[in-house]
Amino acid sequence: MLGLISKLPMALQPAILDDAMIIRLDSIDSTNRYALRELEQPSGGGAGIHNNCMVLARSQTAGRGRLARNWLSPPDENIYASYVIIEPAFPAHASLWICALASLETLRDFAPEINFWVKWPNDIFCDSLRLPGKVMKIAGLLAETLTAPQGNRIKAVVAGIGINVNMPTKTCDSIDKPATSLLAETGKKYKLADFAESLYSDLLKFRALATENISKVHTLWRSENKLLGSRVSVKLDSGKIIDGICSNLPPTGEMILDTPHGPQRVFSGDLMEFKIPHTPNFA
């Protein structure tokens, strides 16, 4: 159900992105699906969907991650959002760099005591405070594209962002892979409205930077990836498993693995295991 369309405070709006707007929903199947449906309307953006807007929901009934996995979305606990980029001036996968950097900055502003970092291709992890020595997922990203009717030109990118903020520890521990939340790590509850506005302000900032200098955004994103230099095991979408050292994360979006058989380029896959210095294996 559509709730409210609101402008951000002017202080949070970069001048070159003055169409900034948050579309607030009560409950929806998923914010990405909602935005894509509206963009597919003949008018090209029903219900106020337009460039640089963020769709924000209190809950999702069919939240999604990579490979159509479910994303647990209980009401009024976490951030369920999608950022809309119309006709981006950069590759579609670069939208994940924007979302990752914005998510990192907001998380660090609200919980500076936690060490957050990026896990290729689309996750935010942290070094757990409640379980020292463990690394835990706290956010996930999902970029989906809408192509023009003629040709392969990208009409829009909808970048989904799910961040565990006030999810109880018990719920986090029920998820099939190690997951956590700000509440679980710090014992403190956070104002979701403040967190969402801060996140949106950071999204606008990094979108502006990407439009001006995408290579700088890539450099920043690459520097936040702890996988560089780490030993990883990747399950490709085909089911094949590759082991090696992550030697590079180039601007083209893939991961380069150094293997006994030479360099391997991995464009998409699941990290089954990784070993970072001073952290344990993760599976």
N, C-alpha and C positions, 0 to 999 in steps of 0.2 A: 504494500500500500504506500502510495506516495505521501510523504509527510510534509517536507518543507524545502524550498529552494532558498538558499541564503547566500549573501555576499560575505566574503571575508572582511574583517576590519581593514580599512585602507592601509594601515601600517604594515600589513602582511602581504600587500600586493606589489610585486615588482612592476614598475611603470610599463614595461613592454608586454606584460601579461594582464592587462586591466580587465579582461573578460573572465577573471577568476570567479569560480562559483562552486559551492558544495551543494549537491543534490542529496537530500537526506530521505532515506526510506525507512519504513518500519520493518517489514519482513519481506524477503524476496528470495527467489530460487538461488540466484547468485548475482552479485553486482556486475560481473563480466557479462553474463548472459543478458541482463537487463540493458546494459549500455549497448551491446551489439545489436539487440533487437530494435532499440530505438534508432540507432544509426542506420539500420536497414530500411526504415520507413521511407516512403517516397520523398518526404521533405528533408530527409537526411539527418534528422536529429530531433525526434519528438521529445516531449516532456522536458525541454530545456537542455538536452544533451548537446554539448558543443565543445569546441577545442578548449583544452585546459581545465575542463570541469572535473570534479571528483564525485563519484557516486559513493555514498556512505550508507551502510545498512546497520540496523540494530541487530539483525540476525539473518542467517541464510538457511534455507531448507535444503539446498543442494549445492553447497560450496564445493569448489573443485581445486585440486592441485594438478601437477603434471600427470599425464597418462590417465586422465579422468578419475584420479583418486579422490576420495571424499575429503573435504576439509571441515572438521568439526566446528560448528558455528553457533554455539548457544547464545541466547539473547543477552545483550547489555553486559558482555564480559570482555570482548576483544574488538579489534579493528577489522572490519570487513569493508574493503574499499576497492574502487577501480578508478584509475586515472586515464583520461581520454586525450589522445594525441592525434589530431587531424593532420593528414598529409605531412608526416615527419620529414625533417630535412636531414635525417640520419637513418641508418639501417634499423629495422624493426627490433632486432635483438638488443640494440642499445637502450631501448626503453627499460630493460631490466637493470642496466647500470644506473639509470636515473632513480628508479624505485629503490634499488639497494642502497645507494648513497643517501637518499632522503630518509629511508628507514633507519639506517645506522645513525645519522645525525640526530634524529628525534629520540631514538632509544638512548643515546648517550646523554642527551639533554635531561631526560627524565630519570635515568638510572646511571649516573656517571661511575658508580662503584663496580659496574659489571663490564667485562671485556667482551664486546660484540665484534663479529667479523663475518665476512662473506664466504659462503661455500658454493662454488660453481656447481650447477649453472644458475640456481634460482632460490637459494635459501640464505637466511641469516641465522647464524649460530652464536652461542656464547659459551664462555667458560663458566660452568655452574658454580654458584656460591653455596647452594644447599648440598651439593654433592661434589666436593672438591676433587679435582682430577678428571671430572667428566665434562664432555662437551655436549650441548643440548641445542636442539632446534627451537627457535623462538618466533620465526617468521618465514613465510613462503611467498613467492612471487609467481605470477602466471601471465605471460603476454600473449594476446591473441590478436589476429589481424583481420581487417575487413578490406577486401580487394575491390577495385572498381569493376563494373560490369564488363567493360572491354579491356582486355590485356591483363597484365599481372601487376599493374600499379597499385601500391598500397594506399587505400583511401584513409584508413585510420588504424591506430593501434590502441587496444584497450588493455591496460596493464593492471592486473589484479594484485592486491596487497592484503595479506592476512597476517596480523601481528597479535600474538597472545599477550594480553595486558593483565586482565584481572581474572584469568582462568585459575580455579583452585588447583592446588597441588594434586589432589586425588584425581581430578579429571586429566591433568597433564600426564600422570603416570598410567592412565588407562589407554593412552594412544600407543599404537603398535611400534613406533620408533621413539627414541628418547626425545621428549619434548618438555618445554618449560614455559613459564610466563614471568612477567615482571613481579606479579604478586607472589608466585611460588619462590622466586629468588630473593626477594627483599622483605616479604611479609607486609608490604604496604599496598593499599589500593590507590588507583590513579583515576583522575577525572578523564573519561574517554573523550569528552568534548574538547578539552584542552589539548589532549594528545593528538586528536584528529586535525585540529587547526594547525598545530605545529608541524605535523607531517605534511599537510597540504602546502604550507608555506615553503617547506624544504623541497617538495616536488616542483613547485614553480621555480624555485631558485636553480635547481639542477637542470630543469628543462630549458631555462634561459641560457645556461652555460653550454648545454649540449647543442643548442641552435647556433651559438656563437663559435664554439670550439669543441667539437665532439672528441677530438684526440685527448684533450685535457680531462674530460670526463672518464674516458677509458683508462687513462693513466691513474686517476684517483681510484677507480673501481678495482683495477688490477692490484694496486698496492694494498687493498683491503682483503685480498684473498689469501688465507693462510695455507691454501693447498700448494702454492708455488714451492717447489723443492721437496714436496712430501710424496711418500709412497702411497699409491692409491690402487684400488681395484674397481674397475668400471664395468657394469653390465650394460651392453649396448641394447638399443631397442630391438635388435634382431635376436637377443638372448645370449650372444657371445660375450665372454668375460675377458677383459684385457687388464693386465697388471703392469705397472711401470711407475716412473717418477714424473710428476707434473712439472714440466720444464718451462711451459709458457702458456699464457692466455692472451692470444693475439686479438687485434681489433675485429677480426672476422667472426669472433664469437665462440670458436671451438677451443678445446683444451688439447695441448700437445703433450703426449706421453713419450718419455724415453723408455723403450722396452729392449729386451735382448735381441729383438728382431729389427731394431731401428725405430725412428720416430713414428708415432701413430697419431693421426688427427682424429679426435673424438668430437663430433658435433652435437650429439645428444646421447644421454645415458644416465643411469643411476649409479651413484657412488656407493658401492656395496661396503667398502671399507677404506679408511684412510688413516695414515699414521703421521701425525704432526709432532715435531720435536716437543717434548715435555707434556704431551697429551697421549691418552691411551688410544688403542684401536677402537673404531666405531663400526658397528654393523647394524 
